[in-house]
C-alpha cells in the first residue's frame, strides 16, 4: 500500500535498513541507543531493524560499553564476512582484480600486465573474466555471498537500456564498446550477480570520499593522474560523483597532439605518457623496454638526484613545466566548481607525490580567481595505488546498501502470490 508521498511500507522498511546499515558501516560500532539519534528513527524502529539485520547475518555484536547508571549497552557493527565484492581497475599498464570482504579487506588479488597495444577489447574482457574466476578460487572466497563486480575503465561510460554499460574510450581506441554485455556473455558469475561499470576517475573519487582524504567534504574534486589525467566532481547534488573529462580541456591552442587526436589538451602536457615523451624529445634518456611507472621513477631520480650529484636539467625542466600545466588545469576546476578540496591520486600523482605538490599549489593559486583559490586545499589522496580498485568494489556495495542489504532476486524465480506480498508489507516493522 502506498502512502500520500507514493512510498510503500516496503520502501520505508528498505530505507530504515539502509539508514542503520550505513550508519553502522561508517561510524560503528554503535549501540542501539546511539543509532536512534544517528538515524532519526524511533527506538522501536531501531530495535526491529537491528533484529532483522542480525537475523539476516548482516549485523553482529561487537562488545559492550558502560551506560550512565544502567546496564552495559551492546555495540553493533556490520558483519565483515556477510558479503564480498570484486573491484577491477582497467588501467593504462595493467588490469587489476581484487576480492574484498564487506569491510573492504583485501582477500585476493590478480594482475595482468598490458602492452602499449594491449587495449584490444577482447583481451581486456578476457583479463577481467579470468581475473574474476581466479580470485573466486581463493581460500577466503565465498561466491555465494558475492554482491557484484565493479569495474573502473578509462573514457565515458554510457548506461543504456539494451546493452548495459557502453564505453566510449577515445584515447584507447574504444568506440561504443558494449563492455557489460561482453563480460556477461561468457561470465563465470551467476545471472543475479551484477557487473557495474564506471569511469576510473569516478571510482577513485568515490573511494577517497568514502574512506580517504575526502571524508567530510561536501564539494570536492578528485584527480586521477596516471598515463593520462581525469577527474571526478563531487557536490551535494552529485553525492556519488560525476566523471569529467578534465584531461581534454584545451590548455594551448594548436598545441601538442593529444592521444584523443585533438591539439592542445591538458593530457598532452600533464599525463605521464606525454611527460616521458617530452623528456625524450628534449634529449632525455628514459630507460628502454620498461613500463611507464619504472620510466617515471628514473625521470624523478634524474631530476632530483642525491645531494652532491648534478640534476638532469632536461628532466627537471620538463617536470617543472608539467607542474605549471597541472596547476593551471586545477585553477580551471577551482574557478568552475569552487571545491573545498582537490585530491590528487593515481599512480603517477602518488609517485610524484609531495615533491611535486608545492609547485602545483603555487601555480594553481597564480592562475585561479582569488576568492575560490583561497578557499580550496590541494592534497594527495590517502588510499594509495589501489584506490581505483577499492572504488570499483564500492559500486556493488553502494547498490547493496541502497537496497537495504537485500540481494537481487535470482533470475527466473517464481514470484510469490500477491496476497503473500500484501500481508508481508502490512506487517509491523
C-alpha positions as CSV (number, residue, x, y, z in Angstrom):
1,X,0.0,0.0,0.0
2,X,1.4,3.4,-1.0
3,X,1.2,6.5,1.2
4,X,0.4,10.0,0.0
5,X,4.0,10.5,-1.0
6,X,4.0,7.3,-3.1
7,X,6.2,5.3,-0.7
8,X,5.1,1.8,0.3
9,X,5.7,0.0,3.5
10,X,8.4,-1.9,1.7
11,X,10.1,1.4,0.7
12,X,10.0,2.6,4.3
13,X,11.4,-0.7,5.6
14,X,14.2,-0.6,3.0
15,X,15.0,3.0,3.8
16,X,15.2,2.2,7.5
17,X,17.5,-0.8,6.9
18,X,19.7,1.4,4.6
19,X,20.0,4.1,7.3
20,X,21.0,1.7,10.0
21,X,23.4,-0.2,7.8
22,X,25.2,2.9,6.5
23,X,25.5,4.5,10.0
24,X,27.0,1.3,11.4
25,X,29.3,0.9,8.4
26,X,30.7,4.4,8.5
27,X,30.5,5.2,12.3
28,X,30.2,1.8,14.1
29,X,30.4,0.1,16.3
30,X,27.3,1.8,17.8
31,X,24.7,0.8,20.4
32,X,21.0,0.7,19.7
33,X,20.7,3.8,21.9
34,X,23.1,5.7,19.7
35,X,21.5,4.5,16.5
36,X,18.3,6.4,17.2
37,X,19.6,10.0,17.1
38,X,22.1,9.0,14.4
39,X,19.5,7.7,12.0
40,X,16.4,9.8,13.1
41,X,14.5,6.5,13.8
42,X,12.4,5.8,16.9
43,X,13.8,3.3,19.4
44,X,11.2,0.8,18.4
45,X,12.1,1.1,14.7
46,X,15.8,0.7,15.5
47,X,15.1,-2.4,17.6
48,X,13.0,-4.0,14.8
49,X,15.5,-3.1,12.1
50,X,18.5,-4.4,14.1
51,X,16.8,-7.6,14.9
52,X,16.0,-8.1,11.2
53,X,19.6,-7.4,10.2
54,X,21.0,-9.7,12.8
55,X,18.7,-12.4,11.6
56,X,20.0,-11.9,8.1
57,X,23.6,-12.2,9.3
58,X,24.4,-8.6,8.2
59,X,24.9,-7.1,11.7
60,X,26.7,-8.7,14.7
61,X,27.6,-7.8,18.3
62,X,30.9,-6.1,18.9
63,X,31.3,-5.9,22.6
64,X,29.7,-3.5,25.0
65,X,30.2,-0.2,26.8
66,X,29.0,1.1,30.2
67,X,26.0,3.3,30.3
68,X,25.1,6.1,32.7
69,X,23.9,4.1,35.7
70,X,22.3,1.3,33.8
71,X,23.4,-2.0,32.4
72,X,26.1,-2.1,29.7
73,X,25.0,-1.3,26.2
74,X,25.7,-3.8,23.4
75,X,27.7,-2.4,20.5
76,X,26.8,-3.4,16.9
77,X,28.7,-3.5,13.7
78,X,28.2,-4.6,10.1
79,X,29.5,-8.2,9.9
80,X,32.6,-8.1,7.6
81,X,32.2,-11.6,6.3
82,X,28.5,-11.3,5.4
83,X,29.2,-10.1,1.8
84,X,32.0,-9.9,-0.7
85,X,32.7,-7.6,-3.7
86,X,35.2,-7.7,-6.6
87,X,36.8,-4.5,-7.8
88,X,38.5,-4.2,-11.2
89,X,40.8,-1.4,-12.4
90,X,41.4,-1.3,-16.1
91,X,44.4,0.9,-16.0
92,X,46.9,2.0,-18.6
93,X,49.6,-0.5,-17.6
94,X,47.7,-3.4,-16.1
95,X,44.3,-4.9,-15.3
96,X,44.0,-5.4,-11.5
97,X,41.3,-7.6,-10.0
98,X,40.8,-7.7,-6.2
99,X,38.3,-9.6,-4.0
100,X,37.2,-7.8,-0.8
101,X,35.0,-8.6,2.2
102,X,32.3,-6.1,3.3
103,X,34.9,-4.1,5.4
104,X,37.0,-3.8,2.2
105,X,39.7,-6.0,3.5
106,X,41.6,-7.5,0.5
107,X,41.1,-11.3,0.3
108,X,42.7,-12.0,-3.1
109,X,44.4,-10.2,-6.0
110,X,45.3,-10.9,-9.6
111,X,47.1,-8.6,-12.0
112,X,47.5,-8.8,-15.8
113,X,50.1,-6.5,-17.4
114,X,49.1,-4.6,-20.6
115,X,51.4,-3.8,-23.5
116,X,51.1,-0.4,-25.2
117,X,48.9,-2.1,-27.9
118,X,47.0,-4.1,-25.2
119,X,43.7,-2.3,-25.3
120,X,42.1,-4.9,-27.6
121,X,38.6,-5.2,-26.3
122,X,38.5,-9.0,-26.3
123,X,41.9,-9.1,-24.5
124,X,40.7,-6.7,-21.7
125,X,37.4,-8.6,-21.3
126,X,39.3,-11.9,-21.1
127,X,41.6,-10.5,-18.5
128,X,38.6,-9.3,-16.4
129,X,36.7,-12.6,-16.7
130,X,39.8,-14.7,-16.0
131,X,40.7,-12.5,-13.0
132,X,37.3,-12.7,-11.5
133,X,37.3,-16.5,-11.9
134,X,40.8,-16.7,-10.3
135,X,40.1,-14.6,-7.2
136,X,36.9,-16.6,-6.6
137,X,39.1,-19.7,-6.2
138,X,41.0,-18.1,-3.3
139,X,40.7,-19.8,0.1
140,X,38.7,-17.0,1.7
141,X,36.3,-16.5,-1.3
142,X,32.6,-17.2,-0.8
143,X,31.0,-16.9,-4.2
144,X,27.5,-17.4,-2.7
145,X,28.0,-14.1,-0.8
146,X,29.3,-12.1,-3.8
147,X,27.4,-8.8,-4.2
148,X,28.8,-7.9,-7.6
149,X,31.8,-6.9,-9.7
150,X,32.7,-3.2,-10.1
151,X,34.8,-2.2,-13.0
152,X,36.7,1.2,-13.4
153,X,37.6,2.0,-17.0
154,X,39.1,4.9,-19.0
155,X,36.7,7.0,-21.0
156,X,33.0,8.0,-20.9
157,X,30.6,5.3,-19.7
158,X,27.0,5.4,-21.1
159,X,24.4,3.3,-19.4
160,X,21.9,2.0,-22.0
161,X,18.7,0.0,-21.5
162,X,19.5,-2.6,-24.1
163,X,23.3,-3.2,-23.8
164,X,24.1,-2.1,-20.3
165,X,27.3,-0.1,-19.8
166,X,28.8,1.1,-23.1
167,X,32.3,2.6,-23.0
168,X,33.5,5.5,-25.3
169,X,37.2,5.4,-24.8
170,X,38.6,7.6,-27.5
171,X,42.2,7.7,-26.1
172,X,42.4,3.9,-26.1
173,X,40.5,3.3,-29.4
174,X,37.2,2.1,-27.9
175,X,34.2,3.3,-29.8
176,X,30.9,2.5,-28.1
177,X,32.2,-0.8,-26.7
178,X,29.3,-2.8,-25.0
179,X,31.6,-3.9,-22.2
180,X,28.9,-5.1,-19.8
181,X,27.4,-7.3,-22.5
182,X,30.8,-8.7,-23.4
183,X,31.6,-9.6,-19.8
184,X,28.2,-11.1,-19.2
185,X,28.3,-13.2,-22.4
186,X,30.9,-15.6,-21.0
187,X,30.8,-14.7,-17.4
188,X,31.8,-17.1,-14.6
189,X,29.2,-15.5,-12.4
190,X,25.5,-16.4,-11.8
191,X,23.0,-14.2,-13.6
192,X,21.9,-12.5,-10.4
193,X,25.4,-11.1,-9.7
194,X,25.8,-7.7,-11.5
195,X,28.7,-6.1,-13.3
196,X,28.7,-2.4,-12.5
197,X,31.0,-0.3,-14.8
198,X,32.0,3.3,-14.4
199,X,34.8,5.7,-15.2
200,X,38.0,5.1,-13.3
201,X,38.3,8.7,-12.1
202,X,34.8,8.4,-10.6
203,X,35.6,5.1,-8.8
204,X,38.8,6.8,-7.4
205,X,36.7,9.7,-6.3
206,X,34.2,7.5,-4.6
207,X,36.9,5.7,-2.7
208,X,38.6,8.8,-1.5
209,X,35.2,10.4,-0.4
210,X,34.1,7.3,1.5
211,X,37.4,6.3,3.1
212,X,40.2,8.7,2.2
213,X,41.1,12.3,2.2
214,X,37.7,13.4,1.0
215,X,35.7,12.3,4.1
216,X,33.6,15.1,5.4
217,X,33.9,17.3,2.3
218,X,30.7,18.4,0.6
219,X,32.3,19.8,-2.5
220,X,35.5,18.2,-3.8
221,X,37.4,17.3,-7.0
222,X,39.4,14.1,-7.1
223,X,42.0,14.0,-9.8
224,X,43.3,10.8,-11.4
225,X,46.9,11.4,-12.7
226,X,48.2,8.3,-14.5
227,X,49.3,7.9,-18.1
228,X,46.6,10.4,-18.8
229,X,44.5,12.6,-16.5
230,X,40.9,12.7,-15.4
231,X,38.8,14.0,-12.6
232,X,35.7,13.3,-10.5
233,X,33.4,16.1,-9.3
234,X,31.5,15.6,-6.0
235,X,28.8,18.1,-4.9
236,X,25.7,17.8,-2.7
237,X,23.7,17.5,-6.0
238,X,26.0,14.7,-7.2
239,X,26.9,12.9,-4.0
240,X,28.3,9.8,-5.7
241,X,30.4,11.9,-8.0
242,X,30.4,12.6,-11.8
243,X,33.4,11.9,-14.0
244,X,34.6,15.0,-16.0
245,X,36.9,14.7,-19.0
246,X,39.3,17.3,-17.5
247,X,42.3,15.8,-19.4
248,X,40.8,17.0,-22.6
249,X,40.4,20.6,-21.6
250,X,42.3,22.8,-24.2
251,X,45.2,24.5,-22.5
252,X,47.2,25.5,-25.6
253,X,45.7,26.4,-29.0
254,X,47.4,24.5,-31.8
255,X,49.4,22.7,-29.1
256,X,50.8,19.2,-28.8
257,X,48.6,16.4,-30.3
258,X,46.8,14.5,-27.6
259,X,46.0,10.8,-27.6
260,X,42.4,11.7,-28.3
261,X,43.5,13.3,-31.6
262,X,42.8,16.9,-30.6
263,X,45.6,19.5,-30.3
264,X,46.5,21.2,-27.0
265,X,44.7,19.1,-24.4
266,X,45.9,19.2,-20.8
267,X,46.6,15.4,-21.1
268,X,49.2,16.1,-23.8
269,X,51.2,18.1,-21.3
270,X,50.3,16.6,-17.9
271,X,49.9,12.9,-18.3
272,X,52.8,10.6,-17.5
273,X,52.9,9.3,-21.1
274,X,53.3,12.8,-22.5
275,X,55.7,13.8,-19.7
276,X,58.1,11.0,-20.6
277,X,57.7,11.7,-24.3
278,X,58.6,15.3,-23.8
279,X,61.7,14.3,-21.8
280,X,62.7,12.0,-24.7
281,X,62.1,14.7,-27.3
282,X,64.2,17.3,-25.4
283,X,67.2,14.9,-25.4
284,X,66.5,12.9,-22.2
285,X,67.2,9.2,-21.9
286,X,64.3,7.3,-20.4
287,X,65.2,3.6,-19.8
288,X,64.3,1.4,-22.8
289,X,61.9,-1.5,-22.7
290,X,60.4,-0.6,-19.3
291,X,56.8,0.3,-18.3
292,X,55.8,3.9,-17.6
293,X,56.0,3.5,-13.8
294,X,59.6,2.4,-14.0
295,X,60.5,5.1,-16.5
296,X,58.9,7.8,-14.4
297,X,60.8,6.6,-11.4
298,X,64.0,7.0,-13.4
299,X,63.0,10.5,-14.5
300,X,62.4,11.6,-10.9
301,X,65.8,10.2,-9.9
302,X,67.4,12.1,-12.7
303,X,65.7,15.4,-11.9
304,X,66.2,15.1,-8.1
305,X,69.4,13.1,-7.6
306,X,71.1,12.6,-4.2
307,X,72.9,15.6,-2.7
308,X,76.2,16.2,-4.4
309,X,75.0,14.9,-7.8
310,X,74.0,17.3,-10.6
311,X,70.4,17.0,-11.7
312,X,69.4,16.2,-15.3
313,X,68.4,19.8,-16.4
314,X,66.1,18.4,-19.1
315,X,64.2,16.1,-16.8
316,X,63.9,18.9,-14.2
317,X,62.7,21.5,-16.7
318,X,60.0,19.1,-18.1
319,X,58.8,18.2,-14.6
320,X,58.6,21.9,-13.6
321,X,56.7,22.7,-16.8
322,X,54.3,19.8,-16.1
323,X,53.7,21.2,-12.6
324,X,52.7,24.5,-14.1
325,X,50.3,22.9,-16.6
326,X,48.8,20.8,-13.8
327,X,48.4,23.9,-11.6
328,X,46.8,25.8,-14.4
329,X,44.5,22.9,-15.1
330,X,43.5,22.8,-11.4
331,X,42.8,26.5,-11.5
332,X,40.1,25.9,-14.1
333,X,38.4,23.3,-11.8
334,X,38.7,25.8,-8.9
335,X,37.1,28.6,-11.0
336,X,34.4,26.4,-12.4
337,X,33.3,24.4,-9.4
338,X,34.7,26.2,-6.3
339,X,35.5,23.0,-4.4
340,X,36.7,23.0,-0.8
341,X,39.2,20.2,-1.6
342,X,41.2,18.9,-4.5
343,X,42.7,15.5,-4.1
344,X,45.4,14.1,-6.4
345,X,45.6,10.3,-6.8
346,X,46.6,7.8,-9.5
347,X,49.9,6.0,-9.7
348,X,51.8,9.0,-11.3
349,X,50.3,11.6,-9.0
350,X,51.3,9.5,-5.9
351,X,54.7,8.8,-7.4
352,X,55.4,12.5,-7.9
353,X,54.0,13.0,-4.5
354,X,55.0,15.7,-2.1
355,X,58.0,16.7,-4.2
356,X,55.6,17.9,-6.9
357,X,52.8,19.3,-4.7
358,X,54.2,22.6,-3.6
359,X,54.8,23.8,-7.1
360,X,51.4,22.6,-8.3
361,X,49.7,24.5,-5.4
362,X,51.7,27.6,-6.2
363,X,50.8,27.6,-9.9
364,X,47.1,26.8,-9.1
365,X,47.0,29.9,-6.8
366,X,48.6,32.0,-9.6
367,X,46.0,31.1,-12.2
368,X,42.8,30.8,-10.1
369,X,40.5,33.6,-9.0
370,X,41.5,34.8,-5.6
371,X,38.4,34.0,-3.6
372,X,37.8,30.4,-4.6
373,X,41.6,29.9,-4.7
374,X,41.8,31.0,-1.1
375,X,39.0,28.5,0.0
376,X,40.5,25.3,-1.5
377,X,43.1,22.9,-0.2
378,X,45.1,20.7,-2.6
379,X,46.3,17.4,-1.2
380,X,47.3,13.9,-2.2
381,X,44.8,11.1,-1.9
382,X,45.3,8.7,1.0
383,X,44.3,5.3,-0.4
384,X,47.4,4.6,-2.5
385,X,47.6,3.0,-5.9
386,X,44.7,0.6,-5.2
387,X,42.2,3.4,-4.8
388,X,40.5,2.8,-8.2
389,X,40.0,-0.9,-7.4
390,X,38.6,-0.1,-4.0
391,X,36.3,2.5,-5.6
392,X,35.2,-0.1,-8.2
393,X,34.3,-2.5,-5.4
394,X,32.2,0.2,-3.7
395,X,29.9,0.3,-6.8
396,X,28.1,-3.0,-5.8
397,X,28.5,-2.2,-2.1
398,X,26.6,1.1,-2.6
399,X,23.9,-0.7,-4.5
400,X,23.6,-3.3,-1.7
401,X,23.2,-0.5,0.9
402,X,20.6,1.3,-1.3
403,X,18.6,-2.0,-1.4
404,X,18.6,-2.1,2.4
405,X,21.1,-5.0,2.4
406,X,18.9,-7.2,0.2
407,X,20.5,-9.2,-2.6
408,X,18.8,-9.2,-6.0
409,X,16.3,-12.0,-6.5
410,X,17.7,-14.8,-8.7
411,X,16.5,-14.6,-12.3
412,X,13.6,-16.9,-13.1
413,X,12.5,-17.4,-9.5
414,X,8.7,-18.0,-9.2
415,X,7.1,-14.8,-7.8
416,X,5.2,-15.1,-4.6
417,X,1.4,-14.7,-4.7
418,X,0.2,-11.1,-4.4
419,X,-1.7,-11.8,-1.2
420,X,1.6,-13.0,0.4
421,X,3.4,-9.8,-0.6
422,X,0.5,-7.7,0.6
423,X,0.5,-9.4,4.1
424,X,4.2,-9.0,4.4
425,X,4.1,-5.3,3.6
426,X,1.3,-4.7,6.2
427,X,3.3,-6.5,8.9
428,X,4.6,-4.0,11.6
429,X,8.4,-3.3,11.5
